[in-house]
Amino acid sequence: MLRAAFWMTALLLVPLGLLLYFLPGSAAQLIGISPLWLARASGGLLLAWGLFQLFAGAQPDGAKVGGLVTGNLLTVATLLPALLKLQTSLPPSLRLVLWVVVGWLGLAALLALFAAPLGGRGGEAGVR
């Protein structure tokens, strides 16, 4: 189940990053992104984060799980307030996509958090 959280994150971020990175100027204006370089930079970051999660899911450890959970929850914490505040002014299709992203990343973070082992020695921390 822990690997599923990594794969869920990668499955969402890699296509989203590619979409934003190669977003045509006309589509950028439709969704309200004025400077196209912002979409490209965001796409590059999402693509890199998604590829890292794809490869990190092969052999997850405590640091990788911590990075996955922290990154996903920070993304959710960034998008959720903006989504709630701008809900009525966003186009319905963009609003749905943002809700899917928030829910998907939140679920992946919770899966990783609950599936990760608690101690470095399987619960025997401090016992010699």
VOPAGU-2260 file (C-alpha; in pm, 1 decimal, decimal comma):
REM VOPAGU-2260
SITE   aa  ch    i         X         Y         Z
SITE  MET   A    0       0,0       0,0       0,0
SITE  LEU   A    1     296,8     231,0      59,8
SITE  ARG   A    2     414,5     193,2    -298,5
SITE  ALA   A    3      62,2     271,3    -417,1
SITE  ALA   A    4      88,6     617,8    -259,4
SITE  PHE   A    5     409,0     687,6    -452,6
SITE  TRP   A    6     257,9     558,2    -776,2
SITE  MET   A    7     -63,1     757,5    -721,3
SITE  THR   A    8     136,6    1076,2    -681,7
SITE  ALA   A    9     352,8    1003,5    -985,4
SITE  LEU   A   10      50,3     906,1   -1194,0
SITE  LEU   A   11    -103,4    1246,0   -1128,4
SITE  LEU   A   12     201,0    1474,4   -1133,5
SITE  VAL   A   13     386,3    1342,6   -1439,5
SITE  PRO   A   14      98,9    1401,6   -1686,6
SITE  LEU   A   15       0,6    1727,4   -1515,3
SITE  GLY   A   16     360,9    1849,4   -1530,1
SITE  LEU   A   17     390,2    1756,9   -1898,0
SITE  LEU   A   18      59,7    1928,3   -1974,0
SITE  LEU   A   19     164,4    2251,1   -1803,0
SITE  TYR   A   20     515,2    2243,6   -1947,0
SITE  PHE   A   21     393,1    2209,7   -2305,8
SITE  LEU   A   22      79,8    2422,3   -2258,6
SITE  PRO   A   23       2,7    2626,9   -2570,0
SITE  GLY   A   24     -35,4    3001,9   -2522,2
SITE  SER   A   25    -403,5    2995,3   -2620,8
SITE  ALA   A   26    -486,0    2733,1   -2356,3
SITE  ALA   A   27    -291,9    2928,8   -2095,0
SITE  GLN   A   28    -512,1    3231,8   -2156,1
SITE  LEU   A   29    -826,2    3018,2   -2128,4
SITE  ILE   A   30    -737,7    2896,3   -1778,6
SITE  GLY   A   31    -617,8    3237,8   -1664,7
SITE  ILE   A   32    -238,4    3200,2   -1661,1
SITE  SER   A   33    -104,0    3528,3   -1795,0
SITE  PRO   A   34     271,0    3468,9   -1807,7
SITE  LEU   A   35     333,9    3145,4   -1992,8
SITE  TRP   A   36     671,9    3101,9   -1822,0
SITE  LEU   A   37     485,5    3046,4   -1493,0
SITE  ALA   A   38     299,3    2750,4   -1640,5
SITE  ARG   A   39     623,5    2612,7   -1783,8
SITE  ALA   A   40     811,7    2647,4   -1453,1
SITE  SER   A   41     524,9    2487,2   -1261,8
SITE  GLY   A   42     505,4    2207,6   -1515,9
SITE  GLY   A   43     877,7    2141,4   -1487,5
SITE  LEU   A   44     859,8    2126,1   -1108,6
SITE  LEU   A   45     557,0    1895,7   -1111,4
SITE  LEU   A   46     720,5    1671,3   -1370,2
SITE  ALA   A   47    1041,5    1646,8   -1165,7
SITE  TRP   A   48     847,2    1577,0    -843,8
SITE  GLY   A   49     635,2    1314,1   -1019,3
SITE  LEU   A   50     937,4    1137,4   -1168,8
SITE  PHE   A   51    1108,6    1138,6    -829,8
SITE  GLN   A   52     801,1     975,4    -677,0
SITE  LEU   A   53     791,6     719,4    -956,7
SITE  PHE   A   54    1147,8     607,8    -884,9
SITE  ALA   A   55    1123,9     650,8    -505,8
SITE  GLY   A   56     828,4     410,5    -499,3
SITE  ALA   A   57    1057,6     124,3    -603,8
SITE  GLN   A   58    1233,3     121,1    -263,8
SITE  PRO   A   59    1053,4     350,4     -18,8
SITE  ASP   A   60    1225,5     439,9     306,4
SITE  GLY   A   61    1151,8     684,6     586,9
SITE  ALA   A   62    1300,0     988,9     414,5
SITE  LYS   A   63    1117,7     922,3      87,8
SITE  VAL   A   64     788,1     866,0     268,6
SITE  GLY   A   65     841,1    1186,8     464,5
SITE  GLY   A   66     908,1    1375,5     142,1
SITE  LEU   A   67     601,0    1228,0     -23,9
SITE  VAL   A   68     369,2    1310,0     265,3
SITE  THR   A   69     515,0    1658,3     319,1
SITE  GLY   A   70     511,4    1751,4     -48,9
SITE  ASN   A   71     157,7    1626,3    -103,8
SITE  LEU   A   72      18,7    1792,5     206,9
SITE  LEU   A   73     191,8    2122,5     125,0
SITE  THR   A   74      40,5    2111,9    -223,4
SITE  VAL   A   75    -302,8    2041,2     -76,1
SITE  ALA   A   76    -255,6    2319,3     180,6
SITE  THR   A   77    -165,4    2559,9    -100,9
SITE  LEU   A   78    -448,3    2469,0    -338,3
SITE  LEU   A   79    -734,8    2414,6     -94,4
SITE  PRO   A   80    -769,6    2770,4      46,4
SITE  ALA   A   81    -742,2    2923,1    -300,2
SITE  LEU   A   82    -995,6    2676,2    -435,2
SITE  LEU   A   83   -1241,1    2747,3    -155,2
SITE  LYS   A   84   -1202,8    3123,8    -193,4
SITE  LEU   A   85   -1225,8    3132,9    -574,0
SITE  GLN   A   86   -1483,7    2855,6    -612,7
SITE  THR   A   87   -1751,3    3071,4    -775,0
SITE  SER   A   88   -1516,8    3258,7   -1009,2
SITE  LEU   A   89   -1341,2    2950,6   -1153,2
SITE  PRO   A   90   -1471,2    2779,2   -1465,7
SITE  PRO   A   91   -1648,6    2452,7   -1369,4
SITE  SER   A   92   -1401,0    2230,2   -1555,2
SITE  LEU   A   93   -1098,6    2391,1   -1387,0
SITE  ARG   A   94   -1272,0    2374,2   -1048,5
SITE  LEU   A   95   -1332,1    2000,1   -1097,7
SITE  VAL   A   96    -970,9    1939,2   -1199,5
SITE  LEU   A   97    -843,1    2124,6    -892,7
SITE  TRP   A   98   -1076,0    1929,5    -661,5
SITE  VAL   A   99    -949,9    1603,5    -815,9
SITE  VAL   A  100    -586,3    1710,8    -766,7
SITE  VAL   A  101    -649,4    1810,0    -402,9
SITE  GLY   A  102    -836,1    1488,1    -325,5
SITE  TRP   A  103    -590,4    1263,4    -508,4
SITE  LEU   A  104    -280,5    1409,4    -341,8
SITE  GLY   A  105    -449,0    1415,2      -0,8
SITE  LEU   A  106    -546,8    1049,4     -34,4
SITE  ALA   A  107    -195,2     952,5    -146,6
SITE  ALA   A  108     -46,9    1138,2     152,9
SITE  LEU   A  109    -281,1     962,0     395,2
SITE  LEU   A  110    -211,5     621,4     240,6
SITE  ALA   A  111     163,4     675,7     274,2
SITE  LEU   A  112     130,5     809,2     627,9
SITE  PHE   A  113     -71,7     512,4     752,1
SITE  ALA   A  114     122,9     247,6     557,9
SITE  ALA   A  115     470,4     363,4     663,8
SITE  PRO   A  116     642,7     166,9     939,3
SITE  LEU   A  117     675,5     365,4    1261,9
SITE  GLY   A  118    1022,9     269,2    1378,4
SITE  GLY   A  119    1348,3     216,9    1195,3
SITE  ARG   A  120    1366,9    -134,2    1343,9
SITE  GLY   A  121    1005,2    -235,2    1313,9
SITE  GLY   A  122     891,4     -99,9    1649,5
SITE  GLU   A  123    1201,2    -196,7    1847,0
SITE  ALA   A  124    1349,1     151,3    1864,8
SITE  GLY   A  125    1571,6     187,2    2166,3
SITE  VAL   A  126    1578,4    -186,0    2252,5
SITE  ARG   A  127    1918,7    -353,9    2226,5
